[in-house]
Amino acid sequence: MKNYITVIGLEVHAELKTKTKAFCSCSTEFGAEPNTHVCPVCLGMPGALPVLNKRVVEFAIRAGLALNCDIQKFNKFDRKNYFYPDLSKNYQISQWDQPICLGGHVDIRVNGEKKTVGITRIHMEEDAGKLVHSGLTISTSDSSAVDYNRAGVPLIEIVSEPDMRSAAEARAYLEQLKAILEYTDVCDCKMQEGSLRCDANISVMPEGATEFGTRAEIKNLNSFRALERAIEYEVERQIDLIEDGGHVVQETRTWDDANGVTLSMRSKEEAHDYRYFPEPDLVPIDLDPAWIEEIRDTLPELPAARKERLLQQDIPEDSVDIIVADKKMADYFDEGAKTTENLKALANWVLGDVSAFLNAEGITIADPIFKITPDHLGELVALI
């Protein structure tokens, strides 16, 4: 068997924390009764016209700046045409050739090695509805119902370069992306609710090859564990296929978490298959540079900067990584640090007894049920 190199790129979809949808005034609140947060605009009824939510543009700029992107002063919306039951109007308002953000990068660390993962682009688009299957997966279901509450919810899609070479690197990238989106407060990143999910483009090529192999796209991975398992399985599947004399076909696949396998869904479409054209009901966006700088000035301390600051306080790097990854925990730690100088001990308490209690109770550090305030914990550490 030859040695193979794995090539991975991620397309991450992040729902924006707006109160209303991208092009109408319907609520974006999660968990409502099916098909109650809908209107003629987000359902695509004939004659209904979209109106752009300004906060969508603001949040896209905010995320782009935090991810080191170049904000495109002039950008526009396009229609992405395809037929699927969760897309009632048979097209999605997205951005194609002139997105709002280009370039950018995220720094990750895996097994002590630092690596930079490039970002190709970030574009704004509306979400589709949600299919509710009668079985565990689409391939084992006799029927599916459609809930259009999510249709029209604003998204940004963050497209990486194919720079990742292992499932561990892909997980580290997604974890870092999640932290940055939480710190900038543009997405609640509740993966269990689908507000942060990703598609993984995976291919393999023999060592020494100069061209990437044929890629398969694994859709809608909504947990770090699912991402890692899906990549590991798909890499093994592609290598076995090649070694047996077959060839990988370009296709879209789904992840069956219960059985730990990827399953074929459909052939992978290219851009021309979607017949993109400029959205005729929305004018292009011409951004004021002063507004972009105003947004830049409101950015908080980001995870990388916070990590560097805490490392200077003699706290082990592994502990810092865990604290910084959760913005609410990091905020709690910083508040506690105001009442004690022994930050290493404070970190041990936060990651030890406090975290054990939170896990046992199934709550978060910001939950009102948790009554130990950060200044009380800092005072306790100081007394000890």
C-alpha positions in Angstrom: 0.0 0.0 0.0 1.2 3.5 -0.9 1.5 6.3 1.6 -1.2 8.9 1.1 -1.6 12.6 2.0 -5.0 13.7 3.2 -6.3 17.1 1.9 -9.1 18.8 3.8 -11.0 22.0 3.4 -14.0 23.1 5.4 -17.1 25.2 4.5 -18.4 26.5 7.8 -22.0 27.8 8.1 -22.6 30.2 11.0 -26.1 31.5 11.7 -25.9 35.2 12.7 -27.4 36.4 16.0 -29.9 38.7 14.5 -33.4 39.0 15.9 -35.1 38.8 12.5 -34.3 37.0 9.3 -32.0 38.2 6.5 -34.7 39.7 4.2 -37.9 39.9 6.2 -39.1 40.6 9.8 -39.8 37.0 10.8 -38.2 35.9 14.1 -35.0 33.8 14.1 -35.8 32.3 17.5 -35.0 28.6 17.7 -37.5 25.9 18.8 -40.9 27.4 17.7 -43.7 25.2 16.4 -42.9 24.1 12.8 -43.8 26.7 10.1 -44.9 29.5 12.4 -41.9 31.9 11.8 -42.7 32.3 8.1 -44.1 34.9 5.7 -44.5 35.4 1.9 -40.9 36.8 1.7 -39.0 33.9 3.3 -41.3 31.4 1.6 -40.7 33.0 -1.8 -44.3 33.7 -2.7 -44.8 35.4 -6.1 -44.5 39.2 -5.8 -42.9 39.3 -2.3 -39.8 41.4 -2.3 -36.8 41.0 0.1 -35.4 43.9 2.2 -31.8 43.5 3.5 -31.3 43.4 7.3 -28.4 45.8 8.0 -27.3 43.8 11.0 -26.4 40.9 8.7 -23.9 43.1 6.9 -22.5 44.4 10.1 -22.0 40.9 11.6 -20.4 39.7 8.4 -17.9 42.6 8.5 -17.3 42.0 12.2 -16.5 38.3 11.6 -14.3 39.1 8.6 -12.2 41.6 10.5 -11.7 39.1 13.3 -10.6 36.5 10.8 -8.0 38.8 9.2 -10.0 39.1 5.9 -10.1 42.0 3.4 -13.5 43.6 3.5 -14.8 44.2 0.0 -16.2 47.7 -0.2 -18.4 46.7 -3.2 -20.2 43.4 -3.0 -23.5 42.0 -4.2 -26.1 39.2 -3.8 -26.8 36.5 -6.3 -29.4 33.8 -6.9 -28.2 30.3 -6.5 -30.7 28.1 -8.3 -31.4 24.6 -7.3 -34.4 22.4 -6.5 -34.7 20.7 -3.1 -37.7 20.3 -0.8 -36.3 22.5 2.0 -35.9 25.5 -0.4 -39.5 26.5 -1.2 -38.7 29.2 -3.8 -36.1 27.0 -5.7 -33.3 29.5 -5.3 -31.2 30.7 -2.4 -30.0 34.3 -2.1 -26.3 34.1 -1.6 -23.1 35.7 -2.9 -21.0 34.3 -5.7 -18.4 36.3 -7.6 -18.3 39.4 -5.4 -18.5 38.3 -1.7 -18.2 40.6 1.3 -14.8 39.1 2.5 -11.8 37.7 0.8 -8.5 36.3 2.2 -7.9 35.8 5.9 -6.4 33.1 8.1 -6.7 31.3 11.4 -3.8 30.0 13.4 -4.1 26.6 15.0 -1.8 24.4 17.1 -1.9 20.6 17.0 0.5 18.4 19.0 2.6 21.5 19.8 3.0 22.5 16.1 1.6 25.8 15.0 0.0 26.0 11.6 -1.9 28.7 9.6 -5.0 27.8 7.8 -6.0 30.1 5.0 -9.5 31.5 4.4 -10.6 31.8 0.8 -13.7 33.9 1.4 -16.7 34.7 3.6 -20.1 35.3 2.0 -23.5 36.2 3.3 -26.5 34.0 2.4 -29.9 32.9 3.7 -30.4 29.5 5.3 -32.8 26.8 3.8 -35.5 25.1 5.8 -35.1 21.8 7.6 -36.1 18.3 6.6 -37.4 16.2 9.5 -37.0 12.6 8.5 -39.2 9.7 9.7 -36.1 7.5 10.2 -32.6 8.1 11.6 -31.1 9.3 8.3 -32.4 10.4 5.0 -31.4 7.1 3.4 -33.4 5.0 5.9 -36.6 7.2 6.0 -39.9 6.4 4.3 -40.9 10.1 4.4 -39.7 13.5 5.4 -41.6 16.6 6.6 -40.4 20.2 6.0 -40.1 23.0 8.6 -39.5 26.4 7.0 -38.9 28.3 10.2 -35.1 28.3 9.4 -35.6 29.5 5.8 -34.3 33.0 5.5 -32.2 32.9 8.7 -29.0 34.8 7.9 -25.7 32.9 7.5 -22.2 33.6 6.8 -20.3 30.8 5.0 -16.6 30.7 5.8 -14.7 28.8 3.1 -11.2 27.6 4.0 -8.2 26.8 1.8 -7.5 23.1 1.5 -4.7 23.5 4.0 -5.6 20.8 6.6 -3.9 17.4 6.5 -5.6 15.5 9.3 -8.9 15.1 11.2 -7.1 16.6 14.3 -6.1 19.8 12.3 -9.7 20.1 11.0 -11.1 19.9 14.5 -8.5 22.5 15.8 -9.5 24.8 13.0 -13.2 24.5 13.7 -12.7 24.9 17.5 -10.7 28.1 16.9 -13.3 29.4 14.5 -16.0 28.7 17.0 -14.2 30.6 19.7 -13.6 33.7 17.4 -17.3 33.8 16.4 -18.4 33.6 20.1 -15.9 36.3 21.1 -17.2 38.6 18.4 -20.8 37.8 19.4 -22.0 37.3 15.8 -23.1 33.6 16.3 -24.2 31.7 19.4 -22.4 28.6 18.0 -24.9 26.1 19.4 -23.9 23.2 17.3 -26.7 21.0 18.8 -29.2 23.4 17.3 -27.5 23.7 14.0 -26.4 27.3 14.3 -22.8 26.2 13.6 -22.2 23.4 11.2 -19.8 22.5 8.5 -19.3 20.6 5.2 -15.9 18.8 4.8 -14.3 18.5 1.4 -11.9 15.5 1.6 -9.5 13.9 -0.8 -6.4 11.8 -0.8 -3.3 11.7 -3.0 -0.2 9.5 -3.0 2.9 11.0 -1.5 4.9 12.8 -4.2 1.9 13.6 -6.3 1.6 17.2 -7.6 -2.2 17.3 -8.0 -5.0 16.8 -5.4 -7.2 13.8 -5.7 -10.9 13.8 -6.4 -12.8 15.2 -3.4 -16.0 14.1 -1.7 -18.0 16.6 0.3 -19.5 15.4 3.6 -22.5 17.6 4.5 -23.9 19.1 7.7 -21.5 17.9 10.4 -22.6 19.5 13.6 -20.2 18.4 16.3 -16.4 18.2 16.7 -16.6 14.4 17.2 -18.7 13.9 14.1 -16.2 16.0 12.1 -13.3 13.9 13.2 -15.0 10.5 12.8 -16.4 11.4 9.4 -13.0 12.5 8.1 -11.2 9.4 9.4 -13.8 7.1 7.9 -13.9 8.9 4.5 -10.1 8.9 4.2 -10.0 5.2 4.8 -12.8 4.6 2.4 -11.1 6.6 -0.4 -7.7 4.9 0.1 -9.3 1.4 0.2 -11.2 2.3 -3.0 -8.0 3.4 -4.8 -6.0 0.4 -3.6 -8.6 -2.0 -4.9 -8.3 -0.5 -8.4 -11.3 1.8 -8.2 -11.5 5.6 -8.4 -13.1 8.2 -6.2 -16.0 10.1 -7.8 -16.8 13.7 -7.0 -20.0 13.5 -4.9 -21.9 14.8 -1.9 -22.1 12.4 1.0 -23.9 12.4 4.3 -22.6 11.2 7.7 -24.5 8.4 9.4 -23.4 8.9 13.0 -25.1 5.8 14.4 -23.2 3.5 12.1 -20.0 5.5 11.7 -20.1 5.7 7.9 -20.5 8.2 5.1 -23.3 7.5 2.5 -23.7 8.8 -1.0 -26.4 11.4 -1.6 -25.8 12.9 -5.1 -23.2 13.9 -7.6 -21.3 17.0 -6.6 -22.5 20.1 -8.4 -20.2 22.8 -9.8 -20.8 26.5 -9.9 -22.3 26.4 -13.4 -24.9 23.9 -12.3 -26.4 26.5 -10.0 -26.9 29.0 -12.8 -25.8 32.0 -10.6 -27.0 35.4 -11.7 -27.2 38.8 -9.8 -30.2 39.0 -7.4 -32.6 41.4 -9.3 -34.6 42.4 -6.2 -31.6 43.7 -4.1 -29.2 46.5 -5.0 -25.5 45.9 -4.7 -23.8 46.9 -1.4 -21.4 49.9 -1.4 -19.8 50.0 2.0 -18.7 53.2 3.7 -15.0 52.7 4.8 -15.7 54.8 7.9 -18.4 52.3 9.0 -16.0 49.4 8.5 -13.5 51.2 10.8 -16.2 51.8 13.4 -16.9 48.1 13.5 -13.2 47.4 13.8 -12.9 49.7 16.8 -15.6 47.7 18.6 -13.9 44.3 18.3 -13.1 42.7 21.7 -9.9 41.0 22.8 -9.8 37.9 20.6 -8.8 34.4 21.7 -5.2 34.6 20.5 -4.5 37.9 22.3 -6.2 36.6 25.4 -4.1 33.5 25.4 -0.9 35.5 25.1 -1.9 37.6 28.0 -2.8 34.7 30.3 0.4 32.8 29.3 2.4 35.7 30.8 0.7 35.0 34.2 2.6 31.6 34.7 -0.5 29.5 33.8 0.2 26.2 31.9 -0.6 26.5 28.2 -3.0 23.5 28.3 -5.0 25.2 31.0 -5.0 28.5 29.1 -6.3 26.7 25.9 -9.3 25.3 27.8 -10.1 28.6 29.5 -9.8 30.7 26.4 -11.8 28.3 24.2 -15.0 29.2 26.2 -15.6 32.9 26.2 -17.9 32.7 29.2 -15.4 30.8 31.2 -12.6 33.2 30.2 -14.8 36.2 31.3 -15.4 34.4 34.6 -11.7 33.8 35.1 -10.8 37.4 34.3 -13.4 38.7 36.9 -12.0 36.3 39.5 -8.5 37.5 38.8 -9.4 40.9 40.1 -9.6 39.5 43.7 -6.5 37.2 43.8 -3.0 37.4 42.6 -2.5 33.6 42.5 -3.9 33.1 38.9 -2.4 29.6 38.6 -4.4 28.4 41.6 -7.5 30.2 40.3 -7.1 28.4 37.0 -6.8 25.1 38.8 -10.0 25.8 40.7 -11.9 26.8 37.6 -10.8 23.8 35.6 -11.0 21.4 38.6 -13.7 21.7 41.2 -15.8 24.3 39.4 -15.8 22.4 36.0 -16.5 19.1 37.8 -19.6 20.6 39.5 -20.8 22.2 36.3 -20.5 18.9 34.4 -22.3 17.0 37.2 -25.2 19.4 37.2 -25.3 19.8 33.4 -25.0 23.6 33.5 -22.7 26.2 32.2 -20.5 28.7 34.1 -22.9 31.5 33.0 -26.0 29.7 34.2 -28.0 31.7 36.9 -28.3 28.4 38.8 -24.5 28.5 39.4 -24.3 30.8 42.5 -20.5 30.9 43.0 -19.6 34.4 41.7 -16.1 34.9 40.2 -15.1 37.4 43.0 -16.1 34.9 45.6 -14.0 32.2 44.0 -11.1 34.7 43.8 -11.5 35.6 47.5 -11.5 31.9 48.4 -8.2 31.3 46.5 -6.7 34.3 48.2 -7.7 33.0 51.6 -6.2 29.6 50.9 
